[in-house]
Amino acid sequence: MSAIDDLPPLRDVIREHQLSARKSLGQNFLLDLNLTARIARAAGSLEGATVIEIGPGPGGLTRALLALGAKRVIAVERDERALAPLDYIAKRYPGRLEIVHADAQHFDPRPMLGGERAKIVANLPYNIATALLVDWLSIEPWPPWYDIMVLMFQREVAERIVANENDEAYGRLAVLANWRAETKILFDISPAAFVPQPKVTSSVVRLVPRAHPEPCDRRALEQVAAAAFGQRRKMLRQSLKSLAVDPARLAAAADVDATRRAETIPVSGFVAMARELTDIRNTKTNVP
């Protein structure tokens, strides 16, 4: 008996289905069902909820989500070897687990949701974790189809997501994430909890979408952040030249000196510069 259900221990599942983790798929299996339950609980009440899970592998987190009351779990798994153990879980929870054999980077869950909002809860494959997060933060129109994300990342990536200005990890990812969501690292998970053991600590991050982020064009924001952090050791008056507009004008819009560096500018400053960049471009476009 496991801590959360009457299904076989995950080690037995992995052995029976020869489901050794593959580095090419970014797989590290979390086998402690107490930890998977802790991750599931971090998404709040699951009663009546629809949950999107990416990369379920042998199904440890899947089992926790279902055992804790999720009405429906849509599990997106690229590895064909994991489909049989997931199907076994589906039989244990009839009508509540839908298994999608697909690459998560090319999967749009909205047709399956029918307008219903969902939660995203996942131990993300390390090799696509950041790319998936950026995709979810870039959804248009905003607010998105999910109301919370509880995701596991390498600790270094987690720190980049939640960083504030003047933090060493502050950069483009933090600007996008904290513009559109409230972010927080909830807890760390030791490498010893995984099979195989990764070389780094993992962290569980909660992201709650802001219903009304400060208004600006997302693409302009990304362009300003990319230019500023692309030469992060240089002053804005130099790093923003690649945008082909006057850097001093962008800095003034953010009420900061152009001699400042990107790492010292808060998210609100980047939003102000993005709005100014959009205004400049629109003015040029409308000039006869």
C-alpha positions in Angstrom: 0.0 0.0 0.0 1.3 3.5 -0.9 0.7 6.6 1.1 -2.0 7.9 -1.1 -3.7 4.9 -2.8 -3.8 1.2 -3.2 -1.8 1.1 -6.4 1.7 -0.6 -6.6 4.8 1.3 -5.4 6.4 3.4 -8.2 9.6 1.4 -8.1 7.6 -1.7 -8.9 5.9 0.1 -11.7 9.2 1.3 -13.2 10.7 -2.2 -13.0 7.7 -3.9 -14.5 7.5 -1.6 -17.5 11.2 -1.1 -17.8 10.7 2.6 -17.6 14.2 3.7 -17.0 14.6 7.5 -17.1 16.0 8.9 -20.4 18.2 11.9 -20.3 17.2 12.8 -23.9 13.6 13.4 -22.5 14.8 15.3 -19.5 13.3 12.6 -17.2 14.0 12.3 -13.5 11.2 10.4 -11.7 10.0 11.5 -8.3 9.1 8.3 -6.4 8.2 9.7 -3.0 4.4 9.8 -3.0 4.4 12.0 0.1 6.3 14.6 -2.0 4.0 14.2 -5.0 1.0 14.8 -2.7 2.7 17.9 -1.3 3.1 19.3 -4.8 -0.5 18.5 -5.7 -1.8 20.2 -2.5 0.2 23.3 -3.4 -2.3 24.0 -6.2 -5.1 24.5 -3.7 -8.3 22.5 -3.5 -8.5 20.0 -6.3 -12.2 19.2 -5.8 -13.9 19.6 -9.1 -10.7 20.9 -10.8 -9.3 20.0 -14.2 -5.6 19.7 -14.1 -3.1 19.6 -16.9 0.0 17.6 -16.1 3.1 17.5 -18.4 5.4 14.5 -18.4 3.7 12.3 -15.8 6.2 9.4 -16.4 5.2 6.5 -14.1 2.4 8.6 -12.6 3.5 9.5 -9.1 2.1 13.1 -9.3 -0.9 11.8 -11.4 -1.9 9.5 -8.6 -1.6 12.3 -6.0 -3.8 14.7 -8.1 -6.5 12.1 -8.5 -6.3 10.8 -4.9 -6.7 14.4 -3.7 -9.9 14.9 -5.6 -9.1 16.3 -9.1 -12.2 15.8 -11.2 -10.2 15.4 -14.4 -6.5 15.1 -15.1 -5.2 15.5 -18.6 -1.8 13.9 -18.6 0.5 14.8 -21.6 3.2 12.2 -22.1 5.7 12.0 -25.0 7.3 8.7 -23.9 5.3 5.8 -25.3 6.7 3.5 -22.5 4.8 5.4 -19.9 1.4 4.9 -21.5 0.8 1.5 -20.1 1.4 2.4 -16.4 -0.7 5.5 -16.9 -3.5 3.5 -18.4 -3.4 1.3 -15.2 -4.0 4.4 -13.2 -6.8 5.4 -15.5 -8.6 2.1 -14.8 -8.3 2.8 -11.0 -9.9 6.2 -11.5 -12.5 5.6 -14.2 -13.4 8.6 -16.3 -11.0 11.0 -14.5 -7.7 10.5 -16.3 -7.2 11.3 -19.9 -3.8 10.3 -21.4 -2.5 12.3 -24.3 0.4 10.9 -26.2 2.0 14.1 -27.5 5.0 16.5 -27.3 3.9 19.1 -24.8 5.6 21.8 -26.8 3.1 21.3 -29.6 0.0 20.5 -27.4 -2.8 23.0 -27.0 -5.2 21.8 -24.3 -7.9 24.4 -25.0 -10.0 22.2 -27.4 -10.2 19.6 -24.6 -11.2 22.2 -22.0 -14.3 23.4 -23.7 -13.9 26.9 -22.2 -13.3 25.5 -18.7 -10.4 26.9 -16.7 -7.7 24.5 -15.5 -4.7 24.2 -13.2 -1.2 23.3 -14.5 0.6 21.0 -12.1 3.8 19.3 -13.3 7.2 18.0 -12.5 8.4 19.4 -15.9 11.1 17.6 -18.0 14.2 19.7 -17.3 15.1 20.1 -21.0 11.8 21.9 -22.0 10.8 23.4 -18.7 11.7 27.0 -19.4 10.4 26.9 -23.0 7.0 25.6 -21.8 6.8 28.3 -19.1 7.6 31.1 -21.6 4.9 29.7 -23.9 2.3 29.7 -21.1 3.2 33.2 -20.0 3.0 34.5 -23.6 -0.6 33.3 -24.2 -2.8 35.9 -26.0 -5.4 37.1 -25.1 -4.7 37.4 -21.4 -5.8 36.2 -18.8 -5.0 32.7 -19.9 -7.0 29.4 -19.7 -5.3 28.4 -16.4 -5.8 29.9 -13.0 -2.6 28.6 -11.3 0.6 26.9 -12.2 2.5 24.7 -9.8 5.7 23.6 -11.5 9.0 22.0 -10.6 12.2 23.4 -12.0 15.9 23.2 -11.3 16.6 25.6 -8.4 18.7 27.9 -10.7 15.7 28.3 -13.1 13.3 28.8 -10.2 15.4 31.6 -8.9 15.4 33.2 -12.3 11.6 33.1 -12.4 11.0 34.8 -9.0 13.9 37.2 -9.0 13.5 40.9 -8.4 15.6 43.9 -9.6 19.1 43.8 -8.0 19.0 40.1 -7.5 21.8 38.2 -9.2 19.3 35.9 -11.0 17.1 38.8 -12.4 16.7 38.8 -16.1 14.4 38.5 -19.1 12.5 35.5 -17.6 11.8 37.3 -14.3 10.5 40.4 -16.2 8.0 38.3 -18.2 7.0 36.0 -15.3 6.5 38.8 -12.8 4.7 41.1 -15.2 2.1 38.5 -15.9 2.0 36.5 -12.7 2.6 36.5 -8.9 5.5 34.1 -8.4 6.8 32.3 -5.4 9.2 29.4 -4.6 7.3 27.1 -2.3 9.9 24.5 -1.3 12.9 22.6 -2.5 13.3 18.9 -3.2 16.5 17.1 -2.7 18.2 15.2 -5.6 17.9 12.1 -3.4 14.2 12.0 -4.0 14.6 11.3 -7.7 15.6 8.4 -9.9 18.1 8.9 -11.3 19.4 11.6 -9.0 20.0 14.9 -10.7 23.1 16.9 -9.8 21.1 19.9 -8.7 18.3 20.7 -6.2 14.8 21.1 -7.6 12.3 23.8 -6.5 8.5 23.9 -6.7 7.3 27.3 -8.0 3.7 28.7 -7.8 2.6 31.2 -10.5 -0.8 32.8 -10.2 -1.8 34.9 -13.4 -2.5 38.5 -12.8 -5.9 39.4 -14.1 -4.8 42.8 -15.1 -1.0 43.1 -15.7 0.3 46.7 -16.3 -0.8 47.4 -19.9 1.8 47.1 -22.6 2.5 45.1 -25.7 4.1 41.8 -24.7 6.4 41.7 -27.8 7.7 45.1 -27.1 8.3 44.2 -23.5 10.3 41.1 -24.6 12.3 43.2 -27.0 13.2 45.8 -24.5 14.2 43.1 -21.9 16.2 41.2 -24.5 18.1 44.3 -25.6 18.8 45.4 -22.0 19.8 42.0 -20.6 21.6 41.0 -23.8 24.4 43.4 -22.7 23.5 43.4 -19.0 26.9 44.8 -17.8 26.4 47.9 -20.0 24.3 51.0 -19.3 20.9 51.3 -20.8 22.2 54.1 -23.1 24.3 51.5 -24.8 22.4 48.3 -24.5 19.1 49.8 -25.8 20.7 51.1 -29.0 19.9 47.8 -30.7 16.2 48.8 -30.7 16.9 51.7 -33.1 15.3 54.3 -30.9 16.8 56.9 -28.6 17.7 55.0 -25.4 17.5 58.2 -23.3 13.8 58.5 -24.3 13.0 55.0 -23.2 14.8 55.5 -19.9 13.1 58.8 -19.3 9.7 57.0 -19.8 10.6 54.7 -17.0 11.8 57.6 -14.9 15.3 56.2 -14.7 18.7 57.5 -15.7 20.1 56.0 -18.9 23.3 55.3 -17.1 21.5 52.6 -15.1 21.9 48.9 -15.9 19.2 46.4 -16.7 19.5 44.5 -13.5 18.5 47.6 -11.5 15.3 48.3 -13.3 12.0 46.9 -11.8 9.4 45.2 -13.9 7.3 48.4 -13.9 10.3 50.2 -15.5 10.5 47.7 -18.3 6.7 48.0 -18.9 7.1 51.8 -19.2 9.9 51.5 -21.7 7.9 49.0 -23.7 4.9 51.3 -23.9 7.2 54.2 -25.0 8.8 51.9 -27.6 5.4 51.0 -29.0 4.4 54.7 -29.1 7.5 55.7 -31.0 7.0 52.9 -33.5 3.3 53.8 -34.0 4.2 57.4 -34.5 6.7 56.5 -37.2 4.2 54.3 -38.9 1.6 57.0 -39.0 3.8 59.7 -40.3 2.8 60.4 -43.9 
